[in-house]
Each structure stands twice: as C-alpha cells, then as structure tokens.
Amino acid sequence: MKIVYSWCTLLVFFNSLVAQTTSIEEANLVPNPSFEEYASTPIGWFYRGEHFSQVMRYWSSPTAASPDAFGQKVRVPDHWADKGFGDQFARTGESMVGVTVFGCDDGKPHCREYIQVQLLEPLVSQQEYYIEFWVTHLLRSLQTNNLGVYFSDEKINIRVDEPIYLMPDFHAPQVVKADNHKWTKVSGRFTAKSNADYILIGNFFPDSLTLQELPTADDPLRFAYYYIDDVLLKKVPPFLEVPLDPNDLSLVQLEEGRIFQLNNVFFDTDKADLLPRSYVELKKLLRIMQEHPDMTIEIRGHTDSQGNDSYNYYLSKKRAQAVVEFLNQQGISKERTHYIGFGSSRPIASNDTEKGRQLNRRVEFLILRIEN
C-alpha cells in the first residue's frame, strides 16, 4: 500500500517562540532523543507495533510492524540473540532502538519498521533545520542507503504491517556503513515545507531503489537492521519570526464566567499523561495565573463518544486533573485550581466524523473568579 500525504503551507502561532535567544532556538526539538525514558517496563519482546508504542515514552510505531527497544531491562529471545540482536551497546546512556529497513523482496516479515514522535514544536515553513541521528547495524545485517526522515502534519497510524513509501525530507544517498559495533552519524540540512508536527525515521524507498552491501561478518543475513540513538533536530540561523495566533491565550479578554479552550494540550492515547508539546500552552496559562493572583479557575476535560460513558468520564477527569497538578507543581495553590470531567456529554461538534471527534477531545478552563 502506498501512503501519500500532501504538504500544506500554514502559519504556526507560538508567542513564546517570538524573539527567542539563539540558545533556545538551537534547542533539540525531539523529546526523549536518546530513548532513555520508558512509559512502562518492557515485558518480553516486541512483536507488534503497539508493543513498542506502549513501552517507549513519547515514541510510537506508525504501522503494525514493531521497532525494538534495547536496554538493561529488555531480554532478547534466544532465537533472535543467536542472530546477534542485542549484542550492541547504546551510543550514549543505556538504551537505543532498532528497525528493519530492507528485505521486503526476500519475504522478510516486518521488512520495514519506523519510529515516530511528536516534535516539541511544529516546524516553521521555509525555516532551515539540521537533522542528526546516530546508527550502527546488526553485525550480520546488510548495509544500505536511504536511511532518512519524513515530517508529517499529523500522526500516522497504519493498522497493517506494510511499508510507507513517501518522499523523505532528508535521506542518506550513500550506503551507511558502521562495522564492528561502531556508531556513525547520519546528518544533513533541509528546509521545512510546512508546519509539520511529527518526525518519522526509517527507509521510505522500496528495495528496488535501495542500495545494499554485504557486511564484513560471516553468514550475512538477507535483510538490513540498524540501531538508532541520539536524535537531534534544531533550527539553523537565520531564525524566521513566528506570527502570534489571534486566539493566543495572551490576547484573550479575561472575564469571570468565560470558558477558554486550551489549544495544543496533548495526551498519550487513552492516558492522562501530558505530552511534552503541552507545556508550551500550559506555561501560557501559568503566566496568566501568576499575573492575576486573585484568579480562580476550573479545568474541564472532555472526550469524544468512543468507548463507554463511565470510562470517558474517568479519562476526562484524570486529564483535567493532570493540568491542575502541573499548575500546582509550579506554585499555583490548590485553592485556586479545581477540575472536573464531563466525558462525552458536552460535544461541540458531531462525533460521526474524525474531525468532529478531534474537536470534542479538548481541555478548557472556566474563570470562576477574577478581579479586574
């Protein structure tokens, strides 16, 4: 199956990014870049994409094929360890991931594996960026070119084990060699074509358009498998100015009884864990609370109609609670912050379409008290 996504040119609005210093602009835009953070303890091996997505914090598999996480708590099954899987140290820290990037024409199951993560901020259209990640291959693995990155406007979720054939924003045209457990850097520059939200890493070309070379090890395998560590994405000067969103929280008229939606607050699927991108928006709310020490608010969580009512109520309440806990941890007193979950009982759009359901999955705040 061929998946094609068109690029759109949109303006990105983040007031906290305007007139940033060089050090901030050059910050890594990839969360958990060295794969050291786990969302849950690895149990067993990674046979489906959902296994990887459940274990590795923030990262996920865009297809049913499963990347592999390697760390001290991961036990590689004997029949895979015999092929050399896991016989590699991370470049930094204790963890890394591994993906299959070649072997479809020889009938290998899971012949294309990818990893994806939401960026800490969207790309800025026409801004130049630098991308870098480190790789080494399974000793008996084939060596290939075309390791690259693709930036997507939305999260890709393909429920089958099939390759993703897209034109990457950057890829390695030459065969990437890394013998004897040595790590090598794959890096380059590109100009953003849109305000993409997600980065994907893997091989987006078919086997027929991918170069291959035999490894120096004996008894080579008929597929290519690379370990990945230390992903870096940052802006390259000059930095483009980012216009302010007319609906930005810093511009709203604060009035008692008004309800405001918190845009760009993200959670893991079916979880109440705030994703890193959420803190840009939450820090704006924090600033408002700090500038108005008399203000009391109620955080309101909402879901779409998928799932049963009791679970939706529970999830919406836990997500609202997560926002309140963030504010409390930043010094806002509990007396000024309340929370409630409405589940799917107060939709603002139809739940019959994905677009409508997305609008209904939201977090808002109601101003209970403020002295102007």
SERO-4910 file (N, C-alpha, C, O; in steps of 0.05 Angstrom, whole numbers):
BEGIN
 pado doro    nc1    nc2    nc3   cac1   cac2   cac3    cc1    cc2    cc3    oc1    oc2    oc3
  Met    A     17    -24      0      0      0      0     18     25      0     37     26     15
  Lys    A     11     44    -17     26     69    -18     11     91     -4    -12     96    -10
  Ile    A     24    103     16     12    125     31     24    151     22     48    154     23
  Val    A      8    170     14     18    195      4      4    218     20    -21    218     22
  Tyr    A     20    236     30      9    259     44     18    284     30     41    287     23
  Ser    A     -1    303     25      6    328     12     15    348     33      6    348     56
  Trp    A     33    366     24     43    387     42     25    411     41     15    418     19
  Cys    A     20    424     63      4    449     64     21    470     76     37    465     95
  Thr    A     18    494     66     33    517     78     15    532     97     -5    544     89
  Leu    A     21    530    122      5    543    143     22    560    161     47    555    163
  Leu    A     11    579    174     25    595    194     24    581    221      4    569    228
  Val    A     46    582    235     47    570    262     48    592    282     63    611    280
  Phe    A     32    589    303     29    610    322     39    602    350     26    585    363
  Phe    A     61    613    358     71    608    385     84    634    395    106    640    388
  Asn    A     70    648    413     81    673    422    106    669    438    123    687    439
  Ser    A    109    646    451    133    642    468    157    637    451    180    636    461
  Leu    A    154    634    425    177    629    407    186    655    394    208    655    381
  Val    A    171    676    396    179    701    383    202    713    398    202    715    423
  Ala    A    223    722    383    246    736    395    260    719    416    269    729    436
  Gln    A    262    693    411    276    675    429    306    679    425    315    689    404
  Thr    A    322    672    445    351    674    443    361    651    426    347    632    421
  Thr    A    386    655    417    398    634    400    400    607    414    395    587    401
  Ser    A    406    607    439    409    582    454    382    567    454    382    542    452
  Ile    A    360    581    458    334    568    458    327    559    430    317    536    427
  Glu    A    332    575    410    325    568    382    340    543    374    331    527    358
  Glu    A    364    539    385    380    517    377    375    492    394    389    472    392
  Ala    A    355    493    412    349    470    429    339    447    412    327    451    390
  Asn    A    343    423    421    334    399    408    304    398    408    292    401    430
  Leu    A    291    394    386    262    394    384    250    366    386    226    362    382
  Val    A    267    346    392    258    318    394    257    310    423    278    311    437
  Pro    A    234    301    433    233    291    461    244    263    463    243    248    444
  Asn    A    255    257    487    266    231    492    285    223    469    281    201    457
  Pro    A    304    240    462    320    235    437    339    211    439    348    201    419
  Ser    A    346    203    464    364    181    467    350    156    477    363    136    484
  Phe    A    324    156    477    307    133    484    312    122    512    310     98    516
  Glu    A    319    139    530    325    131    557    299    129    574    299    115    595
  Glu    A    278    142    566    253    143    582    234    122    572    228    120    548
  Tyr    A    223    106    591    204     85    584    177     92    597    176    102    619
  Ala    A    155     87    582    129     92    592    120     69    610    103     72    628
  Ser    A    130     45    605    124     22    622    148      2    620    164      5    602
  Thr    A    148    -16    639    170    -35    639    168    -55    617    147    -68    613
  Pro    A    189    -59    600    188    -78    579    183   -106    589    197   -115    607
  Ile    A    164   -120    577    159   -148    584    160   -164    559    144   -161    541
  Gly    A    179   -182    557    182   -199    533    194   -183    510    209   -164    514
  Trp    A    187   -191    486    199   -180    461    178   -163    447    155   -163    454
  Phe    A    186   -150    426    168   -132    411    159   -145    385    174   -145    366
  Tyr    A    135   -155    385    125   -169    362    105   -153    346    100   -159    323
  Arg    A     93   -132    358     74   -115    344     81    -86    350     92    -80    370
  Gly    A     73    -69    331     78    -40    334     68    -29    361     81    -12    373
  Glu    A     45    -39    369     33    -29    394     51    -35    418     50    -20    438
  His    A     66    -57    417     84    -63    440    105    -41    443    109    -32    466
  Phe    A    117    -33    421    137    -12    423    124     14    432    136     28    448
  Ser    A    101     20    421     88     45    428     80     47    457     80     68    469
  Gln    A     74     24    469     66     23    497     90     26    516     88     36    538
  Val    A    114     18    507    137     17    524    154     42    522    162     53    543
  Met    A    159     52    498    178     74    495    163    101    498    143    106    484
  Arg    A    171    117    517    157    142    523    158    161    499    179    167    489
  Tyr    A    135    171    492    130    191    470    133    179    442    118    188    424
  Trp    A    151    160    438    155    149    411    134    127    406    122    115    424
  Ser    A    128    123    380    109    102    373    117     90    345    134    101    331
  Ser    A    104     68    339    107     56    312     83     65    295     60     63    304
  Pro    A     88     76    271     66     85    254     51     63    240     30     67    228
  Thr    A     62     38    241     49     15    228     47     -8    248     55     -5    271
  Ala    A     36    -30    239     34    -54    256     61    -68    260     64    -85    278
  Ala    A     81    -61    244    108    -72    247    120    -60    272    115    -37    278
  Ser    A    136    -75    286    146    -66    312    176    -60    312    192    -78    307
  Pro    A    184    -35    317    212    -29    323    219    -43    350    201    -53    363
  Asp    A    244    -44    357    253    -57    381    267    -37    399    282    -20    390
  Ala    A    262    -39    425    276    -23    445    297    -41    458    291    -64    465
  Phe    A    321    -30    462    342    -45    475    352    -30    499    359     -6    497
  Gly    A    352    -43    522    362    -31    547    367    -53    567    364    -76    561
  Gln    A    374    -44    591    381    -64    612    358    -82    619    363   -105    627
  Lys    A    333    -72    617    310    -89    625    298   -104    603    278   -118    606
  Val    A    310   -103    579    298   -117    556    314   -143    552    338   -143    549
  Arg    A    299   -165    551    311   -191    546    305   -200    518    281   -203    510
  Val    A    326   -205    502    323   -213    475    319   -244    474    335   -258    486
  Pro    A    298   -254    460    294   -283    459    318   -297    446    332   -285    430
  Asp    A    323   -321    455    347   -336    446    349   -338    416    371   -335    405
  His    A    327   -344    402    329   -347    373    336   -322    359    347   -323    336
  Trp    A    331   -299    371    340   -273    359    368   -266    369    384   -254    354
  Ala    A    373   -272    394    400   -267    405    421   -283    389    444   -273    386
  Asp    A    414   -307    380    433   -323    364    440   -309    338    462   -315    327
  Lys    A    423   -291    328    429   -276    304    445   -250    310    452   -236    292
  Gly    A    449   -245    335    465   -222    343    448   -199    354    460   -178    361
  Phe    A    422   -201    355    405   -180    365    411   -174    394    413   -193    410
  Gly    A    415   -149    401    421   -142    428    450   -142    435    458   -134    457
  Asp    A    467   -151    417    496   -152    422    508   -126    414    527   -125    397
  Gln    A    498   -104    426    507    -77    418    501    -59    442    480    -60    454
  Phe    A    520    -41    447    516    -21    468    506      5    456    512     12    434
  Ala    A    489     18    472    479     44    463    502     64    460    522     62    473
  Arg    A    498     84    442    519    104    438    522    121    463    545    126    472
  Thr    A    500    129    475    500    144    500    479    132    518    459    120    508
  Gly    A    482    134    544    462    123    562    462     93    561    482     79    556
  Glu    A    438     82    565    435     53    567    415     42    546    412     17    543
  Ser    A    401     59    531    380     50    513    384     59    485    398     79    480
  Met    A    371     45    466    371     51    438    348     37    426    335     21    439
  Val    A    342     42    400    321     27    387    333     14    362    355     22    353
  Gly    A    318     -5    350    327    -19    326    304    -22    307    281    -26    315
  Val    A    310    -19    280    290    -21    260    300    -37    236    324    -35    229
  Thr    A    283    -52    223    289    -66    198    283    -46    176    262    -34    175
  Val    A    302    -44    157    299    -23    136    301    -35    107    300    -20     88
  Phe    A    305    -61    105    308    -74     79    302   -104     81    309   -116    101
  Gly    A    290   -115     60    285   -144     60    258   -152     50    251   -176     51
  Cys    A    242   -133     41    214   -140     32    214   -159      9    198   -178      8
  Asp    A    232   -155    -11    232   -171    -35    240   -200    -29    234   -218    -45
  Asp    A    253   -205     -7    260   -232      1    239   -244     20    243   -266     31
  Gly    A    217   -230     24    196   -241     40    199   -239     70    185   -253     85
  Lys    A    217   -222     80    220   -220    109    196   -207    122    187   -186    112
  Pro    A    184   -219    142    162   -206    157    173   -180    170    197   -179    178
  His    A    156   -160    174    164   -135    186    189   -124    172    209   -116    184
  Cys    A    188   -123    145    211   -116    129    216    -86    129    238    -77    121
  Arg    A    197    -70    138    201    -41    142    189    -34    169    166    -38    175
  Glu    A    206    -22    185    198    -12    212    206     17    214    227     26    204
  Tyr    A    189     33    228    194     61    230    188     70    259    174     56    274
  Ile    A    200     92    267    193    104    292    184    133    288    194    146    269
  Gln    A    165    142    304    155    169    301    150    182    328    146    168    348
  Val    A    152    208    329    147    223    354    138    251    347    145    262    326
  Gln    A    121    262    364    112    290    361    134    308    370    146    305    391
  Leu    A    140    329    353    161    348    360    153    366    383    129    369    389
  Leu    A    172    378    396    167    396    418    154    422    408    141    436    424
  Glu    A    157    428    383    143    450    370    141    443    340    158    429    329
  Pro    A    120    453    326    118    447    298    141    460    282    153    479    291
  Leu    A    147    449    259    166    462    241    154    488    232    130    492    231
  Val    A    172    506    225    164    532    213    169    531    183    192    527    175
  Ser    A    149    535    168    151    534    139    173    553    129    174    576    136
  Gln    A    191    542    112    213    557     99    237    561    118    257    572    110
  Gln    A    235    551    143    258    552    161    277    530    155    268    507    149
  Glu    A    303    535    156    322    514    152    328    499    178    329    512    199
  Tyr    A    331    473    177    336    456    201    360    438    196    367    432    173
  Tyr    A    371    430    218    392    410    218    382    385    232    371    386    254
  Ile    A    385    362    219    377    336    230    401    318    233    419    318    216
  Glu    A    401    303    255    423    285    261    413    261    277    398    265    296
  Phe    A    422    238    269    417    214    286    440    195    281    452    194    260
  Trp    A    446    179    301    469    160    300    459    132    296    438    123    308
  Val    A    473    117    280    465     89    274    489     71    274    512     79    270
  Thr    A    483     46    278    501     24    273    484      0    266    460     -1    273
  His    A    495    -20    252    478    -41    243    484    -67    257    506    -71    267
  Leu    A    465    -85    257    469   -112    267    492   -124    251    493   -121    227
  Leu    A    511   -137    265    536   -145    252    531   -161    227    546   -157    207
  Arg    A    512   -179    227    507   -196    203    487   -184    184    480   -196    164
  Ser    A    478   -160    190    458   -146    173    470   -135    148    494   -128    147
  Leu    A    454   -134    127    462   -119    103    466    -90    110    454    -80    129
  Gln    A    481    -76     94    485    -47     97    471    -33     74    474    -42     51
  Thr    A    456    -12     79    440      1     58    443     31     59    454     43     78
  Asn    A    432     43     38    429     72     39    399     79     45    384     62     55
  Asn    A    392    103     40    364    113     43    353    115     71    329    120     75
  Leu    A    370    112     91    361    118    118    354    147    119    370    164    112
  Gly    A    329    154    128    322    182    126    299    189    145    291    173    161
  Val    A    290    214    142    268    225    159    247    237    141    252    248    120
  Tyr    A    222    234    151    199    246    138    184    262    159    180    252    182
  Phe    A    175    286    153    160    302    172    130    303    163    124    310    140
  Ser    A    113    296    181     84    294    175     68    315    190     75    321    213
  Asp    A     47    325    177     30    344    190     13    331    212      3    345    230
  Glu    A     10    305    211     -7    291    230      6    264    237     24    255    223
  Lys    A     -3    253    259      8    227    267     -2    206    248    -25    204    241
  Ile    A     17    189    239     10    167    220      3    142    237     19    134    254
  Asn    A    -19    130    230    -28    106    245    -39     86    225    -63     87    218
  Ile    A    -22     68    215    -30     48    195    -32     22    210    -13     13    223
  Arg    A    -55      9    209    -60    -14    226    -51    -40    214    -57    -62    224
  Val    A    -35    -39    192    -25    -63    180      5    -61    178     17    -40    180
  Asp    A     18    -84    173     47    -86    171     55    -82    141     58   -101    127
  Glu    A     57    -57    133     64    -50    105     83    -27    105     83    -10    123
  Pro    A    100    -26     84    119     -4     81    105     23     77     82     24     67
  Ile    A    118     44     84    108     72     79    126     83     58    149     89     63
  Tyr    A    115     87     34    131     98     12    124    128      9    103    134     -3
  Leu    A    141    145     19    138    174     18    165    186      9    185    173     11
  Met    A    164    210      0    189    224     -7    199    237     19    188    256     29
  Pro    A    222    227     30    232    237     55    242    266     52    250    274     30
  Asp    A    242    281     73    254    308     73    284    307     73    297    326     64
  Phe    A    295    285     83    324    281     82    329    251     83    316    237     98
  His    A    349    242     68    358    214     69    387    212     61    398    230     49
  Ala    A    399    190     69    427    185     63    429    171     36    421    148     33
  Pro    A    439    184     15    441    172    -12    462    150    -14    460    133    -32
  Gln    A    482    151      4    503    131      3    498    109     24    484    114     44
  Val    A    509     86     19    506     64     38    518     72     65    541     82     66
  Val    A    503     68     86    512     75    113    527     52    125    515     31    131
  Lys    A    553     55    129    570     33    139    577     39    168    585     61    175
  Ala    A    576     18    184    583     21    213    591     -7    223    576    -21    236
  Asp    A    616    -15    216    625    -42    223    635    -44    252    642    -24    264
  Asn    A    635    -68    262    648    -74    288    636    -58    311    651    -48    328
  His    A    610    -55    311    595    -42    332    600    -12    334    592      1    353
  Lys    A    613      0    314    619     28    315    594     44    305    580     36    288
  Trp    A    590     67    318    568     84    311    576    105    290    599    114    291
  Thr    A    558    111    272    564    131    251    541    151    250    518    144    256
  Lys    A    547    176    243    527    197    244    514    200    216    528    201    196
  Val    A    488    201    216    473    208    192    462    236    197    447    240    216
  Ser    A    469    255    180    461    283    185    458    299    159    469    291    138
  Gly    A    445    321    161    441    339    138    423    362    145    413    364    167
  Arg    A    418    379    125    401    402    128    378    400    108    380    388     87
  Phe    A    356    413    116    332    414     98    316    438    105    319    449    126
  Thr    A    300    447     86    282    470     90    254    459     94    244    444     77
  Ala    A    240    467    115    214    457    121    194    466    100    195    490     92
  Lys    A    177    448     91    156    454     71    129    461     84    112    471     70
  Ser    A    126    455    109    101    460    123    106    462    153    129    460    162
  Asn    A     85    465    168     87    465    197     82    437    208     65    433    224
  Ala    A     98    418    198     95    390    206     98    387    236    113    401    249
  Asp    A     84    367    247     83    362    276     99    338    284    108    336    307
  Tyr    A    103    319    266    115    293    273    140    287    255    141    295    232
  Ile    A    159    274    267    182    264    253    181    233    252    175    220    272
  Leu    A    186    222    229    188    193    225    216    186    215    227    201    199
  Ile    A    227    164    225    254    155    217    252    127    206    239    110    218
  Gly    A    265    122    183    265     95    171    274     97    142    286    116    134
  Asn    A    267     77    127    273     76     98    246     78     83    229     60     86
  Phe    A    242     99     68    217    105     55    218     97     25    200    105     10
  Phe    A    238     82     17    241     73    -11    237     43    -12    243     29      7
  Pro    A    228     33    -35    226      4    -38    253     -9    -41    273      5    -46
  Asp    A    255    -35    -38    280    -49    -40    293    -44    -67    318    -42    -69
  Ser    A    277    -43    -88    287    -39   -115    302    -13   -119    319    -11   -137
  Leu    A    297      7   -102    310     33   -104    330     37    -81    339     59    -77
  Thr    A    336     16    -66    354     18    -43    380      2    -49    379    -22    -56
  Leu    A    403     15    -46    429      2    -49    434    -16    -25    425    -11     -3
  Gln    A    450    -37    -30    456    -56     -8    485    -66    -11    495    -69    -34
  Glu    A    497    -71     11    524    -83     11    526   -104     33    512   -102     53
  Leu    A    542   -125     28    545   -146     48    562   -136     71    580   -119     67
  Pro    A    557   -145     95    573   -137    118    600   -153    117    603   -171    102
  Thr    A    618   -145    135    644   -159    137    641   -185    153    658   -202    152
  Ala    A    619   -187    168    615   -211    185    609   -236    168    599   -233    145
  Asp    A    614   -259    179    608   -284    165    578   -290    166    563   -279    183
  Asp    A    568   -307    148    540   -315    148    521   -292    148    505   -289    167
  Pro    A    522   -274    128    505   -250    129    476   -257    126    468   -276    114
  Leu    A    459   -240    139    430   -243    137    421   -230    110    436   -216     97
  Arg    A    396   -235    103    385   -225     78    367   -201     82    351   -194     65
  Phe    A    371   -187    104    356   -163    109    375   -143    123    397   -150    132
  Ala    A    366   -118    125    382    -97    137    368    -88    163    344    -82    164
  Tyr    A    384    -86    184    374    -78    210    394    -59    223    417    -65    226
  Tyr    A    383    -35    230    400    -14    242    390     -6    270    366     -5    275
  Tyr    A    410     -2    288    404     10    314    405     41    311    420     51    294
  Ile    A    389     55    326    387     84    325    390     96    353    379     85    372
  Asp    A    405    118    355    408    131    381    412    161    376    421    169    355
  Asp    A    407    177    396    414    205    397    404    221    373    419    229    355
  Val    A    378    225    372    365    241    350    366    270    357    358    278    379
  Leu    A    374    287    338    376    316    343    363    330    320    369    325    296
  Leu    A    346    349    326    334    367    306    334    395    317    324    400    339
  Lys    A    346    414    302    346    442    312    346    461    288    352    454    265
  Lys    A    338    486    294    337    506    274    365    516    266    384    515    282
  Val    A    367    525    241    393    536    232    388    566    227    369    573    213
  Pro    A    406    583    237    403    612    233    404    618    203    417    604    188
  Pro    A    390    639    193    374    659    209    347    647    217    335    631    202
  Phe    A    337    655    240    312    644    251    288    661    241    288    686    244
  Leu    A    269    649    229    245    663    220    227    670    243    224    655    262
  Glu    A    215    694    242    197    703    262    171    687    259    162    682    237
  Val    A    159    680    282    133    666    281    111    684    290    111    694    312
  Pro    A     91    689    272     69    708    280     53    697    303     53    673    309
  Leu    A     40    715    317     24    708    340     -4    701    331    -16    714    315
  Asp    A    -14    679    342    -41    669    336    -62    689    348    -60    696    371
  Pro    A    -81    698    332   -101    716    342   -117    705    366   -128    720    382
  Asn    A   -118    678    368   -132    665    390   -113    657    413   -121    642    431
  Asp    A    -89    668    412    -69    661    433    -80    670    461    -93    690    463
  Leu    A    -73    654    481    -83    660    508    -74    687    518    -88    700    534
  Ser    A    -51    696    508    -41    722    518    -58    745    507    -55    768    517
  Leu    A    -76    740    488    -92    762    476   -121    761    485   -136    779    478
  Val    A   -129    740    499   -158    738    505   -166    757    527   -150    766    543
  Gln    A   -192    765    527   -203    783    547   -213    765    571   -232    750    568
  Leu    A   -199    767    593   -206    751    616   -230    762    631   -230    785    639
  Glu    A   -251    746    633   -275    754    647   -286    731    663   -285    708    655
  Glu    A   -297    738    686   -309    718    704   -333    704    689   -350    717    678
  Gly    A   -333    677    690   -354    662    677   -348    653    648   -362    637    637
  Arg    A   -326    664    636   -319    656    609   -304    630    609   -289    623    628
  Ile    A   -307    615    587   -293    589    583   -274    592    560   -282    602    539
  Phe    A   -250    583    564   -229    585    543   -218    557    538   -213    541    556
  Gln    A   -214    551    513   -202    525    505   -172    526    506   -160    546    497
  Leu    A   -160    506    517   -131    504    517   -122    489    492   -125    464    490
  Asn    A   -112    503    473   -103    491    448    -76    477    452    -60    485    469
  Asn    A    -71    457    436    -45    443    436    -38    431    463    -15    432    471
  Val    A    -58    420    476    -53    404    500    -57    375    492    -79    367    484
  Phe    A    -36    359    493    -36    332    482    -32    311    504    -17    316    523
  Phe    A    -44    288    500    -41    265    518    -35    240    502    -42    238    479
  Asp    A    -22    221    516    -19    194    504    -46    183    500    -65    189    514
  Thr    A    -49    165    479    -74    153    473    -85    138    498    -71    121    509
  Asp    A   -110    144    505   -124    131    527   -109    134    554   -112    118    572
  Lys    A    -93    155    556    -78    160    581    -82    190    589    -91    206    573
  Ala    A    -74    195    614    -75    223    624    -48    235    627    -44    255    641
  Asp    A    -28    223    614     -1    234    615      3    256    595     -2    252    571
  Leu    A     10    280    604     15    303    586     39    297    569     60    289    578
  Leu    A     36    303    543     59    301    524     75    327    525     64    348    531
  Pro    A    101    326    518    118    349    521    108    374    507    111    396    518
  Arg    A     95    371    484     85    395    469     65    411    486     61    435    481
  Ser    A     52    397    505     30    411    520     41    434    537     26    452    542
  Tyr    A     66    433    545     76    452    564     79    480    552     80    500    567
  Val    A     80    482    526     81    509    513     55    524    520     56    547    528
  Glu    A     32    510    516      6    522    522      2    525    552     -9    546    561
  Leu    A      9    505    568      4    506    596     21    528    610     12    539    630
  Lys    A     44    534    599     60    555    611     47    583    606     51    601    621
  Lys    A     32    585    584     17    610    580     -5    613    601     -9    635    612
  Leu    A    -19    591    607    -39    592    628    -26    597    655    -37    613    671
  Leu    A     -3    586    660     11    590    685     18    620    688     16    632    709
  Arg    A     27    632    666     34    661    666     10    678    673     12    697    688
  Ile    A    -13    671    662    -38    686    668    -45    683    697    -52    703    710
  Met    A    -42    659    708    -48    655    737    -29    671    755    -37    681    776
  Gln    A     -4    672    746     16    687    762     10    717    761     15    731    780
  Glu    A      1    727    738     -4    756    734    -31    764    747    -35    788    752
  His    A    -48    745    753    -74    750    765    -76    733    790    -90    712    790
  Pro    A    -63    740    812    -62    723    836    -89    719    850    -92    702    867
  Asp    A   -109    734    841   -136    731    853   -153    712    837   -175    705    845
  Met    A   -143    703    814   -160    688    795   -162    658    804   -143    646    811
  Thr    A   -187    648    803   -193    620    809   -205    608    784   -223    620    772
  Ile    A   -196    583    777   -206    571    752   -215    542    757   -208    530    778
  Glu    A   -230    532    738   -238    504    738   -229    492    711   -238    501    690
  Ile    A   -212    472    712   -203    458    688   -224    437    681   -233    422    698
  Arg    A   -232    436    656   -254    418    647   -243    400    625   -233    409    605
  Gly    A   -246    374    629   -238    354    610   -261    343    594   -283    339    605
  His    A   -257    338    568   -278    327    551   -266    306    533   -243    306    526
  Thr    A   -283    286    525   -275    265    506   -295    264    483   -315    278    484
  Asp    A   -288    248    463   -308    242    443   -326    219    453   -324    211    476
  Ser    A   -342    208    435   -362    188    444   -352    159    441   -366    140    446
  Gln    A   -326    156    432   -315    129    430   -311    118    458   -303    132    476
  Gly    A   -318     92    462   -315     80    488   -340     84    504   -359     97    496
  Asn    A   -341     71    528   -365     73    545   -365     99    562   -344    111    566
  Asp    A   -388    106    571   -392    132    585   -375    134    610   -363    154    616
  Ser    A   -375    112    626   -360    113    651   -330    116    647   -317    131    662
  Tyr    A   -320    103    627   -291    106    621   -285    134    611   -265    146    619
  Asn    A   -301    145    593   -297    172    583   -298    192    605   -282    211    606
  Tyr    A   -316    189    624   -318    207    647   -292    206    663   -281    226    671
  Tyr    A   -283    181    669   -259    177    684   -235    189    670   -219    203    683
  Leu    A   -232    184    644   -209    194    629   -209    225    628   -188    237    631
  Ser    A   -232    237    623   -233    266    621   -226    279    648   -214    300    648
  Lys    A   -235    266    669   -229    277    696   -199    275    702   -187    293    713
  Lys    A   -187    252    695   -158    249    700   -141    268    684   -121    278    693
  Arg    A   -150    274    660   -135    293    643   -137    321    654   -117    336    654
  Ala    A   -161    328    663   -164    354    675   -147    356    701   -135    377    707
  Gln    A   -146    334    716   -130    334    740   -100    337    734    -86    350    749
  Ala    A    -91    325    711    -63    328    704    -55    357    699    -33    365    706
  Val    A    -73    372    687    -68    400    682    -66    416    708    -49    432    712
  Val    A    -85    410    726    -85    423    753    -59    416    768    -47    433    780
  Glu    A    -51    391    767    -27    383    781     -2    397    770     16    404    785
  Phe    A     -2    402    744     21    418    732     21    446    745     42    455    753
  Leu    A     -2    459    746     -3    486    757      5    486    786     19    504    795
  Asn    A     -5    466    801      2    464    830     32    461    833     44    472    851
  Gln    A     44    444    816     73    439    818     89    464    812    112    467    821
  Gln    A     77    483    797     91    508    790     85    530    810     93    553    805
  Gly    A     72    524    832     68    543    853     40    555    855     35    572    872
  Ile    A     21    547    838     -6    557    840    -21    541    861    -21    516    860
  Ser    A    -33    554    881    -44    540    903    -68    523    894    -82    530    875
  Lys    A    -73    502    909    -95    484    903   -122    498    906   -142    491    893
  Glu    A   -124    517    924   -149    532    928   -158    547    904   -181    554    901
  Arg    A   -139    553    886   -145    569    862   -151    551    837   -158    561    816
  Thr    A   -147    525    840   -150    507    817   -169    484    823   -164    470    843
  His    A   -189    481    807   -208    459    810   -210    444    784   -202    455    763
  Tyr    A   -220    420    784   -222    405    759   -247    388    759   -257    380    780
  Ile    A   -256    382    734   -280    365    731   -278    352    704   -267    363    685
  Gly    A   -290    328    701   -291    314    676   -319    311    666   -337    302    682
  Phe    A   -324    317    641   -351    314    630   -354    290    611   -376    286    601
  Gly    A   -332    276    607   -334    254    588   -342    264    560   -331    283    550
  Ser    A   -362    250    548   -371    258    521   -398    273    522   -412    275    502
  Ser    A   -406    282    546   -433    293    550   -437    321    538   -459    330    536
  Arg    A   -415    335    532   -417    362    522   -401    366    496   -382    381    496
  Pro    A   -410    353    474   -395    356    449   -399    384    437   -420    397    441
  Ile    A   -379    393    422   -381    418    407   -382    413    377   -384    432    362
  Ala    A   -381    388    369   -382    380    341   -393    352    340   -396    338    360
  Ser    A   -399    343    315   -410    316    311   -389    295    317   -366    298    310
  Asn    A   -398    274    331   -380    251    336   -381    231    313   -369    209    316
  Asp    A   -394    238    291   -396    219    269   -372    220    250   -369    203    233
  Thr    A   -355    241    253   -331    243    236   -307    246    254   -309    253    277
  Glu    A   -283    239    243   -259    240    258   -252    269    265   -242    275    286
  Lys    A   -258    287    246   -253    316    251   -269    325    275   -260    340    292
  Gly    A   -295    317    275   -312    325    297   -303    313    324   -304    327    344
  Arg    A   -296    288    323   -286    275    348   -261    288    359   -257    291    383
  Gln    A   -244    297    340   -219    310    348   -226    337    362   -213    344    382
  Leu    A   -246    351    352   -254    376    365   -266    371    393   -263    388    411
  Asn    A   -279    349    396   -292    343    421   -272    334    443   -278    336    466
  Arg    A   -249    324    434   -228    316    454   -213    341    461   -194    349    447
  Arg    A   -220    354    483   -209    380    489   -207    384    519   -219    370    535
  Val    A   -191    404    526   -189    414    554   -194    444    554   -183    459    538
  Glu    A   -211    452    573   -218    480    575   -213    490    604   -209    474    622
  Phe    A   -214    517    607   -215    527    634   -237    548    637   -240    565    619
  Leu    A   -251    547    659   -272    566    665   -262    585    687   -251    576    708
  Ile    A   -265    611    683   -256    630    704   -279    632    724   -300    643    719
  Leu    A   -273    622    748   -293    623    770   -293    650    784   -314    659    793
  Arg    A   -269    662    786   -267    687    800   -243    703    790   -221    691    786
  Ile    A   -247    729    785   -224    746    778   -232    775    784   -255    783    779
  Glu    A   -213    790    794   -217    818    800   -202    834    779   -177    835    779
  Asn    A   -216    848    762   -204    864    741   -193    890    752   -181    906    737
***
